[in-house]
Amino acid sequence: MAVADLVAARGRRSELDRATLHVWPDEGFLVNFFEAGEDEVLFDVDVRELQGQERLDLLGVFLRELGLAFGRPVALTFEGCDPSEVPYLHYDPVADGFVLDRKPG
């Protein structure tokens, strides 16, 4: 199953722009998915859209949903940052938890 298929199955609004899939899990909350290796799902969010506990909870649910659907780590980079150079958050489906690290798994 591809990210686009999962997004469509969940009824979320999305748009493909070259190699980036833009997804809106909720109104005013944009997630940009990028091509990644076989073992991870890579995307970013604009942290200005993550104000308040409700938005952070929504992000957590979304990360977990992706990780469980694909059975692999889900890496989160902050908008405009290179995940190989700065720490990022990832969801580990094996541990069913979140880790702040440079590399998933």
Secondary structure, DSSP 8 states (H G I E B T S, - for coil): --HHHHHHHTT-EEEEETTEEEEEEETTEEEEEE---TT-EEEEE-GGG--SHHHHHHHHHHHHHHHHHHTS-EEEEETT--TTTS-EEEEETTTTEEEEESS--
